[in-house]
Amino acid sequence: MKSDLKPDVCVVGLGYIGLPTAAVVARAGCRVHGVDVSQQVVDTINRGEIHIEEVDLDGLVQGVVARGLLKASTEVAASDVFIIAVPTPFDKNHAPDISYVLAAGEAVARALKPGDTVILESTSPVGTTEALRDLIAARRPDLKCPGLTSETPDLSIAYCPERVLPGKILEELTNNDRSIGGITPRCARKALAFYKRFVRGTCVTTDARSAEMTKLVENAYRDVNIAFANELSMVADHMGLDVWEVIRLANRHPRVNILTPGPGVGGHCIAVDPWFIVHGAPEQTPLIRTARGVNDGKIHHVVARAEALIDAHPQARVACLGLAFKANIDDFRESPARAVAARLARKYGARINLVEPYASALPREFKGTGADLIDIDTALESCGVLIVLVDHDAFRAVPLAERADKAVYDTRGIWLDQPRAQPATAGQEGLKLAS
């Protein structure tokens, strides 16, 4: 890659991170070749359209495709910079699965030439970048790999995790600071030069293992703090207290900032990444493991509270508000709201209605339950029980006058003006009944 020329870039994986990254890099003037295993995704992008919901992404993709700066394929193409942004799930024992990363590495290895840079962006357990390097070295013995040669290496290999918030991905890809970890300092400098083409935030270089751990630590920190809020909500429930009032008052302390409880923790990051640390150091991570258990356990707590409310109103139709893992996005991965609603649908069948403004159809687990997808207006007109699982703006906007006669279980605290039954019943955290 010549420093005075804009590099050709290949982005492997065109999902929630890969596609926005490809579009932002293309906007910076680089020719980008996107790769995905789904022909449908490839065809959609090549029409200048998108297959995910993200603010302003549709217009950006349409523009860079029209200018010939972004095209998609199912095959890796020769480039100067290769970015791998594929999923890293865990198995039933919470062990990380890096098979997608290694499969992408296999494909990239075939296209490499001297001078190329390979950057892994997928959230990964510590050591994955080195494993990727080792795979490339085994497949391409003709190329000298960093850290494995005493000579000047032919390739640069680095790790640079995304650090974005769904709904603000384009903004944060550009403005957030980045941690860039190289297999060697030279690798980090090469990757740094690339990211400075489109990142306005500060780019800090380090080694690959530190960068991998940094990403995991960021999400584990969030998980632990959310677990405190969720555990507090269950304590308040047990004692018959209003958790929202307790948090509001406690946060008036200048050094206290308790987060907002909810029905659990979802998404591909916070609900997944802490397990990578636990897997790597099982004896040293009792707090992180416990936090995961608290947040996963909150789902069962919410189901029990919702069932109590539904059983108390046996003739009423029920609306579960929200399926996404957070507000105002269409991402349902690891969503606690989705898990709660599915369990209620399996138990109560056609009494359950789902309101999700970012879905055109129900996920597969609702098939055969009799549950129906309706809009918020229909829910307010026909349902006597409302269970708030996601704090979408569309739900926040519902005034008290339209829900004052409803039985409400508000797991997100968006309707604190809802009248509460008197006296309040212990064991009903977030449960606000019409008086």
C-alpha positions in Angstrom: 0.0 0.0 0.0 1.6 3.3 -1.1 1.2 6.0 1.6 0.4 8.6 -1.0 -2.5 6.7 -2.5 -5.9 5.7 -1.0 -5.8 1.9 -0.3 -8.2 -0.6 -1.7 -10.0 -2.1 1.2 -11.8 -5.5 1.6 -14.3 -5.8 4.5 -15.2 -9.3 5.4 -18.6 -9.5 7.1 -21.3 -7.0 6.2 -23.4 -7.0 9.4 -24.1 -4.4 12.0 -20.5 -3.3 12.2 -19.0 -4.4 8.8 -21.5 -2.6 6.6 -21.3 0.8 8.4 -17.5 0.4 8.5 -17.3 -0.3 4.8 -19.6 2.7 4.0 -17.6 5.1 6.2 -14.3 3.9 4.6 -15.8 4.3 1.2 -17.0 7.8 2.1 -13.3 8.6 2.8 -12.5 7.9 -0.8 -11.2 4.4 -0.6 -12.5 1.7 -3.0 -14.2 -0.9 -0.8 -15.0 -4.5 -1.6 -17.5 -5.9 0.9 -17.8 -9.7 1.5 -20.6 -11.6 3.0 -21.7 -15.2 3.0 -25.3 -14.2 2.2 -26.1 -13.7 -1.5 -29.2 -11.8 -0.4 -27.1 -9.3 1.6 -24.7 -8.9 -1.3 -27.5 -8.3 -3.8 -29.2 -5.8 -1.4 -26.0 -3.7 -1.0 -25.2 -3.8 -4.7 -28.6 -2.2 -5.3 -27.6 0.6 -2.9 -29.9 -0.6 -0.2 -29.4 -1.9 3.3 -30.5 -5.0 5.2 -30.2 -3.6 8.7 -31.7 -0.6 10.5 -29.2 2.2 11.4 -29.6 5.9 11.4 -28.5 7.6 8.1 -26.9 4.3 6.8 -29.3 3.9 3.9 -28.4 7.3 2.4 -24.7 6.7 2.9 -24.7 3.2 1.3 -26.8 4.5 -1.6 -24.3 7.3 -2.2 -21.1 5.3 -2.1 -22.5 2.5 -4.2 -23.7 5.0 -6.8 -20.2 6.5 -6.9 -18.6 3.1 -7.4 -16.7 3.2 -4.2 -18.5 0.2 -2.5 -19.5 -3.1 -4.1 -20.3 -6.4 -2.5 -19.5 -10.0 -3.3 -19.4 -13.5 -1.7 -15.7 -13.8 -2.5 -12.7 -12.0 -1.1 -10.9 -9.8 -3.6 -7.2 -8.6 -3.7 -6.9 -5.4 -1.7 -4.3 -3.4 0.3 -6.2 -3.5 3.7 -8.4 -6.4 4.9 -10.9 -5.8 7.7 -12.5 -8.8 9.4 -15.8 -8.0 11.1 -17.5 -11.4 11.6 -19.5 -12.8 14.5 -17.8 -14.3 17.6 -20.5 -16.1 19.5 -20.1 -18.6 22.4 -21.3 -22.2 22.7 -23.6 -23.7 25.3 -20.8 -23.8 27.8 -20.0 -20.1 27.2 -16.8 -20.9 25.5 -15.9 -18.4 22.7 -16.3 -19.6 19.1 -13.7 -18.0 16.8 -14.4 -20.3 13.9 -15.9 -17.4 11.8 -12.8 -15.4 12.4 -10.6 -18.3 11.3 -12.8 -19.0 8.3 -12.5 -15.3 7.2 -8.7 -15.6 7.8 -8.6 -18.6 5.4 -10.3 -16.6 2.7 -8.2 -13.5 3.2 -4.9 -15.5 3.3 -5.5 -16.6 -0.3 -5.7 -13.0 -1.5 -2.7 -11.6 0.4 0.4 -10.0 -1.2 3.5 -8.4 0.3 2.7 -5.0 1.9 -0.9 -5.8 2.8 -2.5 -5.0 6.2 -4.9 -7.4 8.0 -7.1 -5.9 10.8 -9.4 -7.9 13.0 -12.3 -5.9 14.4 -14.5 -8.7 15.7 -14.7 -8.7 19.5 -12.5 -11.7 20.4 -10.9 -13.5 23.3 -7.3 -12.6 24.1 -4.9 -14.3 21.7 -7.3 -14.4 18.7 -5.2 -12.0 16.6 -2.1 -14.1 17.1 -4.2 -17.2 16.2 -5.2 -15.4 13.0 -1.6 -14.6 12.3 -0.6 -18.2 12.8 -3.2 -19.4 10.4 -2.1 -16.9 7.7 1.5 -18.0 8.3 0.5 -21.7 7.8 -1.5 -21.0 4.7 1.0 -18.6 3.1 4.6 -19.8 3.9 5.7 -17.6 1.1 4.9 -14.5 3.1 6.9 -13.4 6.2 4.5 -12.8 9.1 5.1 -10.3 12.0 6.4 -11.9 15.2 7.5 -15.0 13.4 10.5 -13.6 11.4 13.7 -11.8 12.3 13.5 -10.0 8.9 11.2 -7.2 7.8 7.7 -8.9 7.6 5.7 -8.9 4.4 2.4 -8.2 6.2 1.0 -6.1 9.0 -1.6 -7.7 11.3 -3.5 -5.8 14.0 -6.5 -5.7 16.2 -8.9 -2.7 16.4 -12.3 -3.4 18.0 -15.3 -1.3 17.3 -16.6 0.9 20.1 -20.1 2.0 18.9 -23.6 2.4 20.1 -26.4 1.0 17.9 -28.4 4.0 16.5 -25.3 6.2 16.5 -22.9 3.8 14.7 -21.9 6.2 11.8 -21.3 9.0 14.2 -19.3 6.9 16.6 -17.2 5.1 14.0 -15.9 8.5 13.0 -15.7 10.3 16.3 -14.9 7.7 19.0 -11.3 7.0 20.1 -9.8 3.7 18.9 -7.4 1.3 20.5 -5.2 -0.2 17.8 -3.2 -3.3 18.9 -0.5 -4.6 16.6 1.3 -7.9 16.6 4.3 -5.7 16.5 4.7 -1.9 17.0 5.3 -1.6 13.2 1.9 -3.4 12.6 0.2 -1.0 14.9 1.7 2.0 13.1 0.5 0.7 9.7 -3.0 0.2 11.0 -2.9 3.6 12.7 -2.2 5.2 9.3 -5.2 3.5 7.8 -7.7 4.5 10.6 -6.6 8.1 10.6 -8.1 8.4 7.1 -11.6 8.3 8.5 -11.4 8.5 12.3 -11.5 11.9 14.0 -11.2 10.5 17.5 -7.8 9.8 19.1 -6.2 6.5 17.9 -4.0 4.9 20.6 -1.6 2.2 19.6 -0.8 -0.8 21.9 -0.1 -4.5 21.5 -2.8 -6.9 20.1 -3.5 -8.8 23.3 -4.0 -5.5 25.3 -6.4 -4.2 22.7 -8.4 -7.5 22.8 -8.6 -7.3 26.5 -9.6 -3.7 26.5 -12.7 -4.4 24.4 -13.7 -7.2 26.7 -13.1 -5.1 29.8 -15.2 -2.2 28.5 -18.3 -4.5 28.1 -17.7 -6.4 31.3 -17.5 -3.1 33.2 -20.9 -2.2 31.8 -22.3 -5.7 32.6 -21.2 -5.5 36.2 -22.7 -2.1 36.8 -26.0 -3.1 35.1 -26.1 -6.2 37.3 -25.9 -4.0 40.4 -29.0 -2.0 39.2 -30.8 -5.2 38.3 -30.1 -6.8 41.6 -31.1 -3.7 43.4 -34.5 -3.8 41.5 -35.0 -7.3 42.8 -34.2 -6.3 46.4 -36.6 -3.4 46.1 -39.2 -5.8 44.8 -38.7 -8.1 47.7 -39.0 -5.2 50.2 -42.0 -3.5 48.5 -40.0 -0.4 47.5 -40.0 1.7 44.4 -36.6 1.0 42.8 -36.9 4.1 40.6 -37.3 6.4 43.6 -34.4 4.7 45.4 -32.1 5.1 42.4 -33.2 8.7 41.9 -32.4 9.7 45.4 -29.2 7.7 45.6 -27.9 9.3 42.4 -28.1 12.7 44.1 -24.9 11.7 45.9 -22.0 13.3 44.0 -20.1 10.0 43.7 -22.9 7.6 43.0 -24.3 6.9 39.5 -26.5 3.8 39.5 -27.6 2.7 36.1 -31.1 1.9 35.0 -32.4 -1.6 35.6 -34.3 -3.5 33.0 -35.5 -7.0 32.1 -31.9 -8.2 31.6 -29.0 -7.5 29.3 -29.0 -8.1 25.6 -27.0 -7.5 22.4 -24.0 -9.2 21.0 -21.5 -7.3 23.2 -22.5 -6.8 26.8 -24.3 -10.1 27.1 -21.5 -12.1 25.4 -18.1 -10.5 25.9 -17.7 -11.0 29.7 -17.8 -14.7 29.1 -14.6 -14.4 27.1 -12.8 -13.1 30.1 -14.3 -15.8 32.4 -13.3 -18.5 29.9 -9.7 -17.2 29.8 -9.4 -16.9 33.6 -12.1 -18.9 35.3 -10.6 -18.8 38.8 -10.0 -15.1 38.8 -13.4 -13.9 37.7 -16.1 -14.6 40.4 -17.5 -11.0 40.1 -17.8 -11.0 36.3 -19.4 -14.5 36.4 -21.8 -13.5 39.1 -22.8 -10.3 37.2 -23.6 -12.5 34.2 -25.8 -14.7 36.4 -27.6 -11.7 37.9 -28.4 -10.2 34.5 -29.5 -13.5 33.0 -31.5 -14.3 36.1 -33.4 -11.0 35.8 -35.3 -12.5 32.8 -36.8 -15.2 35.1 -37.7 -12.6 37.7 -39.5 -10.4 35.1 -41.4 -13.5 33.7 -42.6 -14.3 37.2 -43.8 -10.8 37.8 -45.5 -10.6 34.4 -47.3 -13.9 35.0 -48.6 -12.7 38.4 -50.0 -9.6 36.7 -51.5 -11.5 33.8 -53.1 -14.1 36.2 -54.6 -11.3 38.2 -56.4 -10.1 35.1 -57.6 -13.4 33.5 -60.0 -11.8 31.0 -57.6 -9.1 29.7 -55.6 -9.2 26.5 -51.9 -8.6 27.1 -49.5 -6.4 25.1 -45.7 -6.9 25.5 -44.1 -3.7 24.4 -40.8 -4.3 22.6 -38.6 -7.1 21.4 -35.3 -5.4 20.6 -32.4 -5.5 23.1 -32.4 -1.7 23.5 -34.4 1.3 22.5 -35.0 2.5 18.9 -33.1 -0.2 17.0 -34.1 -3.4 15.1 -31.4 -5.6 16.7 -32.9 -8.5 18.6 -29.7 -10.4 19.4 -29.6 -11.8 22.9 -32.6 -9.7 23.7 -34.1 -10.2 27.2 -37.3 -8.6 26.0 -37.6 -11.2 23.3 -36.9 -14.0 25.8 -39.6 -12.7 28.2 -42.2 -12.2 25.5 -41.6 -15.7 24.0 -42.0 -17.4 27.4 -45.3 -15.5 28.0 -46.5 -16.4 24.5 -45.8 -20.0 25.0 -47.8 -20.0 28.3 -50.7 -17.7 27.4 -51.0 -18.2 23.7 -53.3 -15.8 21.8 -53.8 -13.6 24.8 -50.3 -12.2 24.2 -49.8 -9.5 21.6 -46.4 -8.1 20.6 -45.7 -4.4 19.8 -42.4 -3.8 18.1 -42.2 -0.9 15.7 -38.9 -2.1 14.3 -40.2 -5.6 13.2 -42.4 -6.5 10.3 -42.8 -10.1 11.5 -42.4 -12.0 14.7 -39.2 -14.0 15.4 -39.4 -17.8 14.7 -39.9 -18.7 18.4 -43.4 -17.2 18.4 -44.6 -19.5 15.6 -47.5 -21.6 16.7 -48.1 -19.7 19.9 -51.1 -17.7 18.6 -49.4 -14.4 19.6 -49.9 -11.6 17.2 -47.8 -8.6 16.1 -49.9 -5.3 16.5 -49.1 -1.6 16.7 -49.2 0.6 19.8 -52.5 2.2 19.0 -54.2 -1.3 18.7 -52.6 -2.3 21.9 -53.9 0.7 23.8 -57.4 0.2 22.4 -57.7 -3.6 23.0 -55.3 -4.7 25.7 -55.9 -4.3 29.4 -52.4 -5.4 30.5 -49.3 -3.6 29.2 -45.8 -5.0 29.9 -43.1 -2.6 29.0 -39.9 -4.4 28.0 -38.1 -1.9 25.8 -38.0 1.9 26.2 -38.7 2.8 22.5 -39.5 6.5 22.0 -42.9 5.4 20.5 -43.8 3.9 23.9 -42.4 6.8 26.0 -44.7 9.2 24.0 -47.9 7.5 25.2 -49.6 9.9 27.6 -51.1 8.9 30.9 -54.6 9.5 29.7 -54.3 6.6 27.2 -53.0 4.1 29.8 -54.4 5.2 33.1 -57.0 2.4 33.1 -54.4 -0.3 32.2 -52.6 -2.7 34.5 -48.9 -2.0 33.8 -45.7 -3.7 34.5 -43.0 -1.2 33.5 -39.6 -2.9 33.5 -37.9 0.2 32.1 -39.3 3.0 34.3 -40.6 5.0 31.4 -44.1 5.6 32.9 -43.3 6.7 36.4 -46.5 8.8 36.4 -48.6 5.6 36.2 -50.9 5.4 39.2 -49.9 2.6 41.6 -52.4 0.3 43.3 -52.6 1.1 47.1 -51.4 -0.5 49.1 -48.3 -1.5 47.0 -47.7 -5.2 47.1 -44.3 -6.5 48.0 -42.8 -8.4 45.1 -44.0 -6.0 42.5 -41.0 -4.0 41.4 -42.0 -1.7 38.6 -45.6 -2.9 38.7 -47.9 0.1 38.5 -51.6 -0.6 38.6 -54.4 1.8 37.9 -55.9 3.1 41.2 
